[in-house]
């Protein structure tokens, strides 16, 4: 895509953090925006704030883990704005514990939102973009898709690895077929957001871990976000540039992400074990 003005963007997880910043940036480009979020109060507040200066913004409460919710989001977008051009599958959650203490329903929740939410978004919106003859999909992964080893974060890392694989396969398939739809993989490092508090949205029956190592990791992440976290507006600028230039990888912290890939290659070549990872900016 070479022009965003007058086009329509859909952003899941759009009521806060990176999603909200993406919506702001798309509005600045002259786009109409639909934001989806599971938190209804936060969604209403975000729509009011984003639309305060007359921007065309619509909110749709959506649980991206449910295919029917994502399909309803697409219908609401078409009903409201008559089309869709950019889809950001950005909604994400995080929960975990030491591996053997992670309940199955915690794995299910994280994977349903982080991976299945992206899959539902791609399956639902891609036919619309192809029929339209132009469009771009942005799937949010994480440095955790390349840098594993953060204690208690196994479900999150697994889900983001899956998003990476899905997105890369889809991008190759569409490019090979000459389809007019681009794909970008957003790979955020430490960014100011509410991800460390994602368990606020856990479904009934999913209990957060009180293990000391879990609490310590979350405290470390909150501190790193506060002291060194990237402003999400910078990430949003990078995403817009990637869309306009049809670039697949969007690395907010390239040194950390590429360094993790090099470390994995080194381990593959030498047999040396990988080091335990700390969040970017942590001491």
C-alpha positions as CSV (number, residue, x, y, z in Angstrom):
1,X,0.0,0.0,0.0
2,X,1.3,3.5,-0.9
3,X,-1.6,5.6,0.4
4,X,-3.4,5.5,3.8
5,X,-5.5,8.6,3.7
6,X,-9.2,7.7,3.4
7,X,-8.5,4.1,4.0
8,X,-9.9,2.0,6.9
9,X,-7.8,0.3,9.7
10,X,-8.8,-2.3,12.2
11,X,-6.7,-2.6,15.4
12,X,-7.3,-5.3,18.0
13,X,-6.2,-4.6,21.5
14,X,-6.7,-1.0,20.6
15,X,-7.8,0.5,23.9
16,X,-4.2,0.8,25.3
17,X,-0.5,0.5,24.7
18,X,0.7,-0.3,21.2
19,X,-2.8,-0.7,19.9
20,X,-3.9,2.7,21.0
21,X,-0.8,4.3,19.6
22,X,-1.4,2.5,16.2
23,X,-4.9,3.9,16.2
24,X,-3.6,7.4,16.9
25,X,-1.0,7.2,14.1
26,X,-3.5,5.9,11.6
27,X,-5.9,8.8,12.4
28,X,-3.0,11.2,11.9
29,X,-2.6,9.6,8.4
30,X,-6.2,10.4,7.7
31,X,-7.6,6.9,8.1
32,X,-10.9,5.8,9.5
33,X,-10.2,3.4,12.5
34,X,-12.1,0.6,14.2
35,X,-10.6,-0.4,17.5
36,X,-11.4,-3.7,19.2
37,X,-10.8,-4.6,22.8
38,X,-12.2,-7.0,25.4
39,X,-12.3,-4.3,28.1
40,X,-15.5,-2.4,27.4
41,X,-15.0,0.6,29.7
42,X,-11.4,1.1,28.4
43,X,-12.7,0.7,24.8
44,X,-15.4,3.4,25.3
45,X,-12.8,5.8,26.8
46,X,-10.4,5.2,24.0
47,X,-13.0,5.8,21.3
48,X,-14.0,9.1,23.0
49,X,-10.4,10.2,23.3
50,X,-9.4,9.2,19.7
51,X,-12.5,10.8,18.2
52,X,-12.4,14.0,20.3
53,X,-11.1,16.1,17.3
54,X,-13.5,14.7,14.8
55,X,-11.7,11.6,13.7
56,X,-13.9,8.7,12.5
57,X,-13.4,6.1,15.1
58,X,-15.6,3.1,16.0
59,X,-15.2,0.7,18.8
60,X,-16.3,-3.0,18.9
61,X,-16.0,-5.1,22.0
62,X,-14.2,-8.2,20.8
63,X,-12.8,-11.4,22.3
64,X,-10.3,-12.3,19.6
65,X,-10.0,-15.9,21.0
66,X,-13.5,-16.4,19.6
67,X,-13.8,-16.7,15.8
68,X,-17.4,-15.5,15.9
69,X,-16.3,-12.3,17.6
70,X,-13.7,-11.6,15.0
71,X,-16.2,-12.3,12.2
72,X,-18.6,-9.8,13.9
73,X,-15.8,-7.3,14.1
74,X,-15.3,-7.6,10.3
75,X,-19.1,-7.2,9.7
76,X,-19.2,-4.1,11.9
77,X,-16.3,-2.6,10.1
78,X,-17.9,-3.1,6.7
79,X,-21.2,-1.8,7.9
80,X,-19.6,1.3,9.4
81,X,-17.0,2.2,6.8
82,X,-17.7,0.1,3.8
83,X,-14.3,-1.5,3.6
84,X,-11.0,-2.4,5.3
85,X,-7.5,-1.9,4.2
86,X,-5.1,-2.4,7.2
87,X,-5.6,-5.1,9.9
88,X,-3.5,-5.1,13.0
89,X,-3.9,-8.3,14.9
90,X,-2.4,-6.8,18.1
91,X,-4.4,-8.1,21.1
92,X,-2.3,-10.1,23.5
93,X,-2.1,-11.4,27.0
94,X,0.6,-12.9,29.2
95,X,0.4,-15.4,32.1
96,X,2.7,-18.0,33.5
97,X,4.6,-19.7,36.3
98,X,7.5,-22.2,36.7
99,X,6.8,-24.7,33.9
100,X,5.4,-27.6,36.0
101,X,3.2,-25.2,37.9
102,X,1.4,-23.7,34.8
103,X,-2.2,-25.0,34.7
104,X,-3.5,-26.2,31.4
105,X,-6.1,-23.5,31.3
106,X,-3.4,-20.8,31.5
107,X,-1.8,-22.3,28.4
108,X,-5.2,-22.4,26.7
109,X,-6.0,-18.8,27.5
110,X,-2.6,-17.3,26.4
111,X,-2.6,-19.4,23.2
112,X,-6.2,-18.7,22.3
113,X,-5.7,-14.9,22.5
114,X,-2.1,-14.5,21.3
115,X,-2.1,-17.2,18.5
116,X,-5.7,-18.1,17.7
117,X,-6.6,-14.4,17.9
118,X,-4.1,-13.7,15.1
119,X,-5.2,-16.7,13.1
120,X,-8.8,-15.7,13.4
121,X,-7.9,-12.2,12.2
122,X,-6.0,-13.4,9.2
123,X,-8.6,-16.0,8.2
124,X,-11.4,-13.5,8.5
125,X,-9.9,-10.4,7.0
126,X,-7.6,-11.7,4.3
127,X,-10.5,-12.7,1.9
128,X,-11.8,-9.1,2.2
129,X,-8.4,-7.6,1.5
130,X,-7.8,-9.8,-1.5
131,X,-11.2,-9.1,-3.0
132,X,-10.6,-5.4,-2.5
133,X,-7.3,-5.5,-4.4
134,X,-5.2,-3.9,-1.7
135,X,-4.4,-4.3,1.9
136,X,-1.9,-5.0,4.6
137,X,-1.9,-7.3,7.7
138,X,0.3,-6.5,10.7
139,X,0.6,-9.3,13.3
140,X,2.1,-8.5,16.7
141,X,4.7,-10.9,17.9
142,X,7.5,-10.0,20.4
143,X,11.2,-10.3,20.9
144,X,10.1,-13.4,22.8
145,X,9.5,-15.0,19.4
146,X,13.3,-14.9,19.0
147,X,14.7,-14.7,22.5
148,X,13.4,-17.4,24.9
149,X,14.6,-18.1,28.4
150,X,12.7,-15.5,30.4
151,X,11.6,-17.4,33.5
152,X,7.8,-18.2,33.9
153,X,7.1,-16.9,30.3
154,X,6.8,-20.2,28.5
155,X,3.2,-19.8,27.3
156,X,3.8,-16.3,26.0
157,X,7.0,-17.3,24.2
158,X,5.3,-20.3,22.6
159,X,2.4,-18.1,21.4
160,X,4.7,-15.5,19.9
161,X,6.9,-18.1,18.1
162,X,3.7,-19.4,16.6
163,X,2.7,-15.9,15.4
164,X,6.1,-15.5,13.8
165,X,5.7,-18.8,11.9
166,X,2.2,-18.1,10.8
167,X,3.1,-14.6,9.6
168,X,6.2,-15.6,7.7
169,X,4.5,-18.5,6.0
170,X,1.6,-16.2,5.0
171,X,3.9,-13.5,3.7
172,X,5.8,-15.9,1.5
173,X,2.6,-17.5,0.2
174,X,1.1,-14.1,-0.8
175,X,4.3,-12.8,-2.3
176,X,4.8,-16.0,-4.3
177,X,1.3,-15.8,-5.6
178,X,1.6,-12.0,-6.5
179,X,-1.3,-11.1,-4.2
180,X,-1.9,-7.4,-3.5
181,X,-1.8,-7.9,0.3
182,X,1.3,-7.3,2.4
183,X,2.2,-8.8,5.7
184,X,4.3,-7.3,8.5
185,X,5.5,-8.9,11.7
186,X,5.7,-6.4,14.5
187,X,8.4,-7.5,17.0
188,X,8.3,-5.2,20.0
189,X,10.9,-5.2,22.7
190,X,10.4,-3.5,26.0
191,X,7.6,-1.0,25.3
192,X,5.5,1.0,27.7
193,X,2.2,-0.9,27.9
194,X,0.0,-2.8,30.3
195,X,1.3,-6.2,29.3
196,X,2.8,-6.9,32.8
197,X,-0.8,-6.5,34.1
198,X,-2.5,-8.6,31.4
199,X,-3.8,-11.1,34.0
200,X,-6.4,-8.4,34.9
201,X,-8.4,-9.8,31.9
202,X,-8.0,-13.5,32.7
203,X,-11.1,-15.6,32.4
204,X,-12.8,-17.2,35.3
205,X,-10.8,-20.2,36.5
206,X,-7.4,-18.9,35.3
207,X,-5.5,-18.2,38.5
208,X,-2.3,-16.1,38.5
209,X,0.8,-17.7,40.0
210,X,2.1,-16.3,43.3
211,X,5.4,-18.1,43.0
212,X,8.3,-15.8,44.1
213,X,10.1,-16.1,40.8
214,X,7.0,-15.1,38.9
215,X,6.5,-12.0,41.0
216,X,10.2,-11.1,40.7
217,X,10.0,-11.3,36.9
218,X,6.9,-9.2,36.7
219,X,8.4,-6.6,39.0
220,X,11.5,-6.5,36.9
221,X,9.5,-6.0,33.7
222,X,7.4,-3.2,35.3
223,X,10.6,-1.5,36.3
224,X,12.2,-1.9,32.9
225,X,9.1,-0.5,31.2
226,X,9.0,2.5,33.5
227,X,12.7,3.3,33.2
228,X,13.6,2.2,29.7
229,X,10.4,1.3,27.8
230,X,10.0,2.6,24.3
231,X,7.1,5.0,23.8
232,X,4.5,3.1,21.8
233,X,4.2,6.1,19.4
234,X,7.7,5.3,18.1
235,X,6.5,1.7,17.4
236,X,3.4,3.1,15.6
237,X,5.7,5.2,13.4
238,X,7.7,2.1,12.5
239,X,4.6,0.2,11.6
240,X,3.3,2.9,9.2
241,X,6.7,3.0,7.5
242,X,6.6,-0.8,7.1
243,X,3.1,-0.8,5.6
244,X,4.0,2.0,3.1
245,X,7.3,0.2,2.1
246,X,5.9,-3.4,2.3
247,X,8.5,-4.5,4.8
248,X,8.0,-7.7,6.7
249,X,10.0,-7.4,9.9
250,X,9.3,-4.4,12.2
251,X,12.0,-4.6,14.9
252,X,11.6,-2.0,17.7
253,X,14.8,-3.2,19.3
254,X,16.9,-4.6,16.5
255,X,20.1,-5.1,18.4
256,X,18.3,-7.3,21.0
257,X,16.3,-9.3,18.5
258,X,19.1,-9.9,16.0
259,X,21.5,-10.6,18.9
260,X,19.1,-13.3,20.1
261,X,19.0,-14.9,16.6
262,X,22.8,-14.8,16.4
263,X,23.0,-16.4,19.9
264,X,20.7,-19.2,18.7
265,X,22.9,-19.8,15.6
266,X,26.0,-19.9,17.9
267,X,24.3,-22.5,20.1
268,X,23.3,-24.5,17.0
269,X,26.9,-24.4,15.7
270,X,28.8,-25.0,19.0
271,X,26.3,-26.9,21.2
272,X,26.8,-24.4,23.9
273,X,23.5,-23.7,25.9
274,X,21.7,-20.5,25.5
275,X,21.9,-17.9,28.3
276,X,18.9,-17.0,30.5
277,X,17.3,-13.9,29.2
278,X,16.4,-10.7,31.0
279,X,14.0,-8.1,29.7
280,X,15.6,-5.3,27.7
281,X,16.5,-2.5,30.1
282,X,16.6,-4.7,33.2
283,X,19.6,-4.6,35.4
